[in-house]
Amino acid sequence: MNTYLFSDLKEGMKESFTKEITLEMEKAFREISGDENPLHQDDEYAKEAGYKKHVSFGLLTASLYSTLAGMYLPGKHSLIHSMEIKFIRPVFVGDVLTVSGVVAGKQEDMKLLRLKVQIVNQDGVCVSKADMKVLVLK
Amino acid sequence: MNTYLFSDLKEGMKESFTKEITLEMEKAFREISGDENPLHQDDEYAKEAGYKKHVSFGLLTASLYSTLAGMYLPGKHSLIHSMEIKFIRPVFVGDVLTVSGVVAGKQEDMKLLRLKVQIVNQDGVCVSKADMKVLVLK
């Protein structure tokens, strides 16, 4: 886990990590959220809707933005303030996602870090983008 | 699960549900995301940072927005397109959260539903707000 202080962080600094989406992650997300929507679990239903199989939850993918902030950029002293997320392309079980973020700016008065983050799959396709504001506690 | 069609949905329609945040939900979110940040698990560390105990993950709270769209408004035919989330106040284990949403508008050409959503705790304090755009598949 990184431990960047607010004063350490400079525009252009980058971090990234990679994670595979599994059926177990989807099951756990379904239990946490209570979202039983069939598009996120029923392959036949999803095919009728035009997808190759069931589509992973957007907010499961977005949970990886929590990890980017809380573990990497800035790491330990992070608390997410706000975010704007776009879900661009569907994510499926077995996709290997690379989550990356770059420091886009700093708001000194509130110790807010502005990050531009994105998630790209194993085929190089961007599946999600977000702008995040993260409070840096130290 | 509601099954509203795009044509059924009118500005001002509302839905809500209530859910308690548990330690088990936090553990499951930590496993899914890989976010091991101490603020989200270590009460002593969180106290030093000025909180009464460890703070729940913002994106765990936000997972309830998935449920609002996927189960309630519009329900079955939902696919989240994009969202802007503000994390306003901390959430803790044991908090009983009421998640509510109202239809704020419709974009006919893309079958996009615009929702204003919020999460209020058992003390009536708003802990999170979001604007969501949801694709309605039918």
HADDOCK unambig.tbl for C-alpha pairs under 7 A between the chains (distance, minus, plus):
assign (segid A and resid 25 and name CA) (segid B and resid 32 and name CA) 5.39 0.50 0.50
assign (segid A and resid 28 and name CA) (segid B and resid 28 and name CA) 6.27 0.50 0.50
assign (segid A and resid 32 and name CA) (segid B and resid 25 and name CA) 5.40 0.50 0.50
assign (segid A and resid 33 and name CA) (segid B and resid 63 and name CA) 5.60 0.50 0.50
assign (segid A and resid 33 and name CA) (segid B and resid 64 and name CA) 5.35 0.50 0.50
assign (segid A and resid 33 and name CA) (segid B and resid 67 and name CA) 6.05 0.50 0.50
assign (segid A and resid 34 and name CA) (segid B and resid 67 and name CA) 6.11 0.50 0.50
assign (segid A and resid 35 and name CA) (segid B and resid 66 and name CA) 6.52 0.50 0.50
assign (segid A and resid 35 and name CA) (segid B and resid 67 and name CA) 4.39 0.50 0.50
assign (segid A and resid 35 and name CA) (segid B and resid 70 and name CA) 6.11 0.50 0.50
assign (segid A and resid 35 and name CA) (segid B and resid 71 and name CA) 6.22 0.50 0.50
assign (segid A and resid 36 and name CA) (segid B and resid 71 and name CA) 6.92 0.50 0.50
assign (segid A and resid 37 and name CA) (segid B and resid 70 and name CA) 5.41 0.50 0.50
assign (segid A and resid 37 and name CA) (segid B and resid 71 and name CA) 6.28 0.50 0.50
assign (segid A and resid 37 and name CA) (segid B and resid 76 and name CA) 5.81 0.50 0.50
assign (segid A and resid 58 and name CA) (segid B and resid 80 and name CA) 6.89 0.50 0.50
assign (segid A and resid 59 and name CA) (segid B and resid 63 and name CA) 5.83 0.50 0.50
assign (segid A and resid 59 and name CA) (segid B and resid 66 and name CA) 6.53 0.50 0.50
assign (segid A and resid 63 and name CA) (segid B and resid 33 and name CA) 5.59 0.50 0.50
assign (segid A and resid 63 and name CA) (segid B and resid 59 and name CA) 5.82 0.50 0.50
assign (segid A and resid 64 and name CA) (segid B and resid 33 and name CA) 5.35 0.50 0.50
assign (segid A and resid 66 and name CA) (segid B and resid 35 and name CA) 6.51 0.50 0.50
assign (segid A and resid 66 and name CA) (segid B and resid 59 and name CA) 6.54 0.50 0.50
assign (segid A and resid 67 and name CA) (segid B and resid 33 and name CA) 6.06 0.50 0.50
assign (segid A and resid 67 and name CA) (segid B and resid 34 and name CA) 6.11 0.50 0.50
assign (segid A and resid 67 and name CA) (segid B and resid 35 and name CA) 4.39 0.50 0.50
assign (segid A and resid 70 and name CA) (segid B and resid 35 and name CA) 6.11 0.50 0.50
assign (segid A and resid 70 and name CA) (segid B and resid 37 and name CA) 5.39 0.50 0.50
assign (segid A and resid 71 and name CA) (segid B and resid 35 and name CA) 6.22 0.50 0.50
assign (segid A and resid 71 and name CA) (segid B and resid 36 and name CA) 6.95 0.50 0.50
assign (segid A and resid 71 and name CA) (segid B and resid 37 and name CA) 6.28 0.50 0.50
assign (segid A and resid 76 and name CA) (segid B and resid 37 and name CA) 5.79 0.50 0.50
assign (segid A and resid 80 and name CA) (segid B and resid 58 and name CA) 6.88 0.50 0.50
assign (segid A and resid 81 and name CA) (segid B and resid 86 and name CA) 6.41 0.50 0.50
assign (segid A and resid 81 and name CA) (segid B and resid 87 and name CA) 5.46 0.50 0.50
assign (segid A and resid 82 and name CA) (segid B and resid 85 and name CA) 5.52 0.50 0.50
assign (segid A and resid 82 and name CA) (segid B and resid 86 and name CA) 4.35 0.50 0.50
assign (segid A and resid 82 and name CA) (segid B and resid 87 and name CA) 5.69 0.50 0.50
assign (segid A and resid 83 and name CA) (segid B and resid 84 and name CA) 5.72 0.50 0.50
assign (segid A and resid 83 and name CA) (segid B and resid 85 and name CA) 5.33 0.50 0.50
assign (segid A and resid 83 and name CA) (segid B and resid 86 and name CA) 6.64 0.50 0.50
assign (segid A and resid 84 and name CA) (segid B and resid 83 and name CA) 5.71 0.50 0.50
assign (segid A and resid 84 and name CA) (segid B and resid 84 and name CA) 4.18 0.50 0.50
assign (segid A and resid 84 and name CA) (segid B and resid 85 and name CA) 6.30 0.50 0.50
assign (segid A and resid 85 and name CA) (segid B and resid 82 and name CA) 5.52 0.50 0.50
assign (segid A and resid 85 and name CA) (segid B and resid 83 and name CA) 5.32 0.50 0.50
assign (segid A and resid 85 and name CA) (segid B and resid 84 and name CA) 6.31 0.50 0.50
assign (segid A and resid 86 and name CA) (segid B and resid 81 and name CA) 6.40 0.50 0.50
assign (segid A and resid 86 and name CA) (segid B and resid 82 and name CA) 4.35 0.50 0.50
assign (segid A and resid 86 and name CA) (segid B and resid 83 and name CA) 6.64 0.50 0.50
assign (segid A and resid 87 and name CA) (segid B and resid 81 and name CA) 5.45 0.50 0.50
assign (segid A and resid 87 and name CA) (segid B and resid 82 and name CA) 5.68 0.50 0.50
